Amino acid sequence: MRMESLRDLTKDELLQKQEEIRLELFNLKMRKGVRELDNPLKLRTLRRALAQIETVLQEDRLDIRNIVDQVGSLLDRANDKKQSQDSK
């Protein structure tokens, strides 16, 4: 799953998806223990998806996205001001 699409989800949707992935990961680990795993790479993809979701949730907790948006808007304003001065 792409990070951009994860960032578009609400907190409740992220928590629900996190729980689904954890349950699926648990089930795959149990099947791996009895050697009934068809696709061992599925474990890696699930771990990565879980890490991505946890990263987005942490960004929300730390309010990182709002800070990045604010800095980006400040940089945009500075660039616009510089371009208007250069055109004079």
C-alpha positions in Angstrom: 0.0 0.0 0.0 1.3 3.4 -0.8 2.0 5.9 1.9 0.0 8.6 0.2 -3.1 6.5 0.2 -2.5 5.6 3.9 -2.2 9.3 4.7 -5.6 9.9 3.2 -7.3 7.4 5.5 -8.9 8.5 8.8 -7.4 7.5 12.1 -10.2 5.0 12.7 -9.7 3.4 9.3 -6.0 3.2 10.0 -6.6 1.5 13.3 -9.0 -1.0 11.7 -6.5 -1.8 9.0 -3.8 -2.2 11.5 -5.8 -4.7 13.5 -6.7 -6.7 10.3 -3.0 -6.9 9.3 -1.9 -7.9 12.8 -4.5 -10.7 12.8 -3.5 -11.9 9.3 0.2 -11.7 10.3 -0.5 -13.8 13.4 -2.4 -16.4 11.4 0.4 -16.6 8.9 3.0 -17.1 11.6 1.0 -19.9 13.1 0.7 -21.6 9.7 4.4 -21.1 9.2 5.0 -23.0 12.4 3.2 -26.1 11.0 4.8 -25.6 7.6 1.6 -24.8 5.7 2.7 -21.5 4.3 2.2 -21.2 0.5 3.8 -17.7 0.1 6.5 -16.9 2.7 7.0 -13.4 1.2 3.5 -12.5 2.4 5.0 -12.3 5.9 7.4 -9.6 4.7 4.7 -7.6 2.9 2.4 -7.7 5.9 5.2 -6.6 8.3 6.0 -3.7 6.0 2.4 -2.7 5.6 2.0 -2.7 9.4 5.2 -0.6 9.8 3.8 1.9 7.3 0.5 2.2 9.1 2.3 2.7 12.4 4.4 5.4 10.8 1.4 7.3 9.6 -0.3 6.9 13.0 2.9 8.3 14.7 3.0 11.2 12.3 -0.5 12.0 13.4 0.4 11.7 17.1 3.3 14.1 16.6 1.4 16.4 14.3 4.2 16.2 11.8 2.0 16.6 8.7 0.7 19.9 9.8 4.2 21.1 10.6 5.4 20.0 7.1 2.4 21.7 5.5 3.1 25.0 7.3 6.8 24.9 6.4 5.9 24.1 2.8 3.5 27.1 2.6 6.2 29.4 4.1 8.6 28.2 1.5 6.1 28.7 -1.3 5.5 32.3 -0.1 9.2 32.9 0.1 9.7 31.6 -3.5 6.8 33.7 -4.8 8.3 36.8 -3.1 11.7 36.1 -4.6 10.3 35.5 -8.1 8.4 38.8 -7.9 11.6 40.6 -6.8 13.6 39.0 -9.6 11.1 40.0 -12.2 11.4 43.7 -11.3 
